[in-house]
Amino acid sequence: MTQPTVSEFTAEARAWLDSNAKRRHDSSADAADDWGVGEFSVAVFHALSFEQEQGLLKEITGWHRKKAERGYHSITGSPEYGGLGLTKEYARTFSKLESEYETPTRHETFSVTTGLIAPTIAKFGTPEQKAKFVAMFLKTEALCCQLFSEPGAGSDLASLACRATRDGDEWVINGQKVWSSGAQFSQWGELIARTDPDVAKHRGMTAFMVPMDRPGVEIRPIKQMSGGSSFNEVFFSDVRLPDSLRLGDVGDGWNVALTTLGFERDHSDSGGGGRRPGGTWSKLLATARALDRMADPAVRDQLARMYTHMRVEGMVNRRAADLRASGAPAGPEGSLGKLIWTEGMNRMSDAVSIVLGPRLVADTGEWGTYAWGEHVLGAPGYRIAGGSDEVQRNIIGERVLGLPAEPRVDKNLSWKNTPR
């Protein structure tokens, strides 16, 4: 099959979008940010009821499956799994075009399914697992969650205690996971469990794919301060899994987890200001203009800082995208991108606090003001999600700058002898 030129691809994609979606009223990517038009949302985490969030996911996956009919859901993906096998340039072109149309917003469960777990299975899965899961997850015909963190193993994921004990051709799972985004909406979960307590903590783990409706799996939503319940506790009580659902080799769970986390920390598709959780530069600028705050030197300083940060973030993300396009594995640049991303979210909170002043904490009913509180309340959460900022700095210090590793008293101890 002959690869289309970018111009040909653009014309075909434009025609398809015109036939399947409604253009924004002025056909510009910033139309949604016009003051007083449509819904104003800068939420980092959804503050929706179960039914509302379920409806949102249904809308998102419906649009994504429609794109999958033409391969637009996975433009750089392998044709083997329904993708188009094109370069990042084509993906960026389609993303820019799509932003000019009214389409559903993003959801973390969608991103975890398509951007984290599908490519992890493509790397570590058996031929049977790849055939079963990758195309299905890329099309969001089923949704996934991560089953990594535990009450006693957050930033130090290698300390996890959820056990998987072998019983013939099956594994028996017992333990607890926490902060599992979207578990209540997911059909599958990627689980990292302890399979050998007699070796060092990084070497005694194994990865599995878990059907979330399996007997013994209990999901309990966690109420967030922003109002929603996107996160969950997940409990496993004698959950039996066939060995065919093991992902990667026994004892290689740490490498599987690092690969998934590498995808999670990679924001190379965000471009530094695209459609992502929380507020955007264009919304911040629109807010300042609408409230007639542009003449205030303090506001202008914050806007300049935010714009500069956004541009730097975009350049870092483009570099990471180029590395990924060359076939390089996820590396420490993901940690750098993640740090810059979370720092940008915190800068956004600082900037909008100065722009809004009392409007941020007093709900007057004025459009696009008090709603910014959802960003301010949610932004700190991403300093922990996907690996805390402190862990990212350690990775950069050790793997990029060549600094000595932090002292570890448990380095030569087996997991069962490690103080907890």
Secondary structure as the mmCIF struct_conf table of DSSP 4:
data_model
#
loop_
_struct_conf.conf_type_id
_struct_conf.id
_struct_conf.beg_label_comp_id
_struct_conf.beg_label_asym_id
_struct_conf.beg_label_seq_id
_struct_conf.end_label_comp_id
_struct_conf.end_label_asym_id
_struct_conf.end_label_seq_id
HELX_LH_PP_P HELX_LH_PP_P1 THR A 2 THR A 5
HELX_RH_AL_P HELX_RH_AL_P1 VAL A 6 ASN A 20
BEND BEND1 ALA A 21 ALA A 21
STRN STRN1 LYS A 22 ARG A 23
HELX_LH_PP_P HELX_LH_PP_P2 ARG A 24 ARG A 24
TURN_TY1_P TURN_TY1_P1 HIS A 25 ASP A 26
BEND BEND2 SER A 27 SER A 28
TURN_TY1_P TURN_TY1_P2 ALA A 29 ASP A 30
HELX_RH_3T_P HELX_RH_3T_P1 ALA A 31 ASP A 33
BEND BEND3 ASP A 34 ASP A 34
TURN_TY1_P TURN_TY1_P3 TRP A 35 GLY A 36
BEND BEND4 VAL A 37 GLY A 38
BEND BEND5 VAL A 44 PHE A 45
HELX_RH_AL_P HELX_RH_AL_P2 PHE A 50 ALA A 68
TURN_TY1_P TURN_TY1_P4 GLU A 69 HIS A 73
TURN_TY1_P TURN_TY1_P5 ILE A 75 THR A 76
BEND BEND6 GLY A 77 GLY A 77
HELX_RH_3T_P HELX_RH_3T_P2 PRO A 79 TYR A 81
TURN_TY1_P TURN_TY1_P6 GLY A 82 GLY A 82
HELX_RH_AL_P HELX_RH_AL_P3 LYS A 88 GLU A 98
TURN_TY1_P TURN_TY1_P7 SER A 99 GLU A 100
STRN STRN2 TYR A 101 GLU A 102
HELX_LH_PP_P HELX_LH_PP_P3 PRO A 104 ARG A 106
HELX_RH_AL_P HELX_RH_AL_P4 GLU A 108 SER A 111
HELX_RH_PI_P HELX_RH_PI_P1 VAL A 112 ILE A 117
HELX_RH_AL_P HELX_RH_AL_P5 ALA A 118 PHE A 124
HELX_RH_AL_P HELX_RH_AL_P6 PRO A 127 GLN A 129
HELX_RH_PI_P HELX_RH_PI_P2 LYS A 130 VAL A 134
HELX_RH_AL_P HELX_RH_AL_P7 ALA A 135 LEU A 138
TURN_TY1_P TURN_TY1_P8 LYS A 139 THR A 140
BEND BEND7 GLU A 141 ALA A 142
STRN STRN3 CYS A 144 LEU A 147
STRN STRN4 GLU A 150 GLU A 150
TURN_TY1_P TURN_TY1_P9 PRO A 151 GLY A 152
STRN STRN5 ALA A 153 ALA A 153
BEND BEND8 GLY A 154 SER A 155
HELX_RH_3T_P HELX_RH_3T_P3 LEU A 157 SER A 159
STRN STRN6 ARG A 163 ASP A 167
TURN_TY1_P TURN_TY1_P10 GLY A 168 ASP A 169
STRN STRN7 GLU A 170 VAL A 178
TURN_TY1_P TURN_TY1_P11 SER A 181 GLY A 182
HELX_RH_3T_P HELX_RH_3T_P4 ALA A 183 PHE A 185
BEND BEND9 GLN A 187 GLN A 187
STRN STRN8 TRP A 188 ARG A 194
TURN_TY1_P TURN_TY1_P12 PRO A 197 ASP A 198
BEND BEND10 VAL A 199 VAL A 199
TURN_TY1_P TURN_TY1_P13 LYS A 201 ARG A 203
BEND BEND11 GLY A 204 GLY A 204
STRN STRN9 MET A 205 PRO A 211
TURN_TY1_P TURN_TY1_P14 MET A 212 ASP A 213
BEND BEND12 ARG A 214 ARG A 214
TURN_TY1_P TURN_TY1_P15 PRO A 215 GLY A 216
STRN STRN10 VAL A 217 PRO A 221
TURN_TY1_P TURN_TY1_P16 MET A 225 SER A 226
BEND BEND13 GLY A 227 GLY A 227
STRN STRN11 ASN A 232 PRO A 242
HELX_RH_3T_P HELX_RH_3T_P5 ASP A 243 LEU A 245
STRN STRN12 ARG A 246 LEU A 247
BEND BEND14 GLY A 248 ASP A 249
TURN_TY1_P TURN_TY1_P17 VAL A 250 GLY A 251
HELX_RH_AL_P HELX_RH_AL_P8 GLY A 253 ARG A 265
TURN_TY1_P TURN_TY1_P18 SER A 268 GLY A 273
BEND BEND15 GLY A 274 ARG A 275
BEND BEND16 PRO A 277 GLY A 278
HELX_RH_AL_P HELX_RH_AL_P9 TRP A 281 ALA A 290
TURN_TY1_P TURN_TY1_P19 LEU A 291 ASP A 292
TURN_TY1_P TURN_TY1_P20 MET A 294 ALA A 295
HELX_RH_AL_P HELX_RH_AL_P10 PRO A 297 ALA A 325
TURN_TY1_P TURN_TY1_P21 SER A 326 GLY A 327
HELX_LH_PP_P HELX_LH_PP_P4 ALA A 328 ALA A 330
TURN_TY1_P TURN_TY1_P22 PRO A 332 PRO A 332
HELX_RH_AL_P HELX_RH_AL_P11 GLU A 333 LEU A 356
HELX_RH_3T_P HELX_RH_3T_P6 GLY A 357 LEU A 360
TURN_TY1_P TURN_TY1_P23 VAL A 361 VAL A 361
BEND BEND17 ALA A 362 ALA A 362
TURN_TY1_P TURN_TY1_P24 TRP A 367 THR A 369
HELX_RH_3T_P HELX_RH_3T_P7 TYR A 370 TRP A 372
HELX_RH_AL_P HELX_RH_AL_P12 GLY A 373 GLY A 378
HELX_RH_3T_P HELX_RH_3T_P8 ALA A 379 ARG A 383
TURN_TY1_P TURN_TY1_P25 ILE A 384 GLY A 386
BEND BEND18 GLY A 387 GLY A 387
HELX_RH_AL_P HELX_RH_AL_P13 ASP A 389 ARG A 399
TURN_TY1_P TURN_TY1_P26 VAL A 400 VAL A 400
BEND BEND19 LEU A 401 LEU A 401
HELX_LH_PP_P HELX_LH_PP_P5 LEU A 403 PRO A 407
TURN_TY1_P TURN_TY1_P27 VAL A 409 ASN A 412
BEND BEND20 LEU A 413 LEU A 413
HELX_RH_3T_P HELX_RH_3T_P9 TRP A 415 ASN A 417
BEND BEND21 THR A 418 THR A 418
#
